[in-house]
């Protein structure tokens, strides 16, 4: 905690518009992130330094049907499936449809670095931005981009086969990819290398 605070203090002292990105919050030890509360709280100056221009971004991997219950994944999945069941598209989901329930879900998730965090409790996080599960059409886009990035001509048959090989949920309807595009790269190796 002391090292984290010292690192932030040093960076903002040099550059007031520092950007801090905390990746894999779902794997962070609960309570560690609370050590940065003073920098996010409503102080004008803290030890003579203003942190008002610094930006803090917290990222969490949220695989939808992972064996580990990742921070907020269940809530995001629930909202996406509710929209689909009600005949609405994934693109219809607004931040307001999920933000409050997502913050509560992350706050109460023991597997989250935000478990019972004072950052949430004190409303010091402005937005929770969900990464929605990818549909089949999005997986096809991932495959296309990966093929093109390797310098290959896009073969629509191979593209479709790779997208079809991915796993989706719910099992019967196959609406959302349960791994996003994570395994696309490995599947392309089979077809192109």
Residue pairs with C-beta under 8 A, 6 or more apart in sequence:
1 32
1 35
2 35
4 32
4 35
4 36
5 35
5 36
5 38
5 39
8 18
8 20
8 36
8 39
8 51
8 54
9 39
9 47
9 49
11 18
11 20
12 18
12 39
12 49
12 51
12 54
13 49
16 50
16 53
16 54
17 53
17 54
17 55
18 54
18 55
19 54
19 55
19 57
20 54
20 55
20 56
20 57
21 57
21 59
22 28
22 33
22 56
22 57
22 58
22 59
22 113
23 59
24 59
24 60
24 61
25 33
25 58
25 59
25 60
25 71
25 112
25 113
25 114
26 60
26 61
26 62
26 70
26 71
26 111
26 112
26 113
27 61
27 113
28 113
29 113
30 110
30 112
30 113
30 114
30 115
30 116
30 117
31 115
31 117
32 113
33 58
33 113
33 114
33 117
33 119
34 117
34 118
34 119
36 56
36 119
37 118
37 119
37 122
37 124
38 46
39 46
39 51
39 54
39 56
40 51
40 56
40 119
40 124
40 125
41 122
41 124
43 51
44 50
44 52
58 113
58 114
58 125
60 70
60 71
60 72
60 106
60 112
60 113
61 70
62 70
62 71
62 72
62 73
62 76
62 130
62 131
63 70
63 73
63 178
63 179
63 180
64 73
64 76
64 77
64 133
64 169
64 176
64 178
65 77
65 169
65 178
66 73
68 111
69 109
69 111
70 109
70 111
70 112
71 105
71 106
71 109
71 111
71 112
71 113
71 114
72 102
72 105
72 106
72 109
72 112
72 128
72 130
74 105
75 98
75 101
75 102
75 105
76 98
76 102
76 130
76 131
76 132
76 133
77 133
77 176
79 93
79 97
79 98
79 101
79 130
80 90
80 93
80 132
80 133
80 176
81 170
81 175
81 176
83 89
83 90
83 92
83 93
83 97
84 90
84 175
90 132
90 133
90 135
93 132
95 127
95 129
95 130
98 128
98 130
99 127
99 128
102 128
102 130
103 120
103 125
103 128
106 112
106 114
106 120
106 128
107 114
107 115
107 116
107 117
107 120
107 121
108 115
108 116
109 115
114 120
118 124
119 125
133 176
133 177
133 178
133 180
134 142
134 176
134 177
134 180
134 181
135 175
135 176
135 177
136 163
136 168
136 174
136 175
136 177
138 177
138 181
139 163
139 166
139 177
139 180
139 181
139 184
140 159
140 160
140 163
142 180
142 181
142 184
143 159
143 162
143 163
143 181
143 184
143 187
143 188
144 154
144 159
146 181
146 184
146 185
146 188
147 154
147 155
147 158
147 159
147 188
147 192
148 154
150 188
150 192
152 192
158 191
161 191
162 184
162 187
162 188
162 191
165 187
166 177
166 179
166 183
166 184
166 187
167 177
167 178
167 179
168 174
168 175
168 176
168 177
168 178
169 175
169 176
169 178
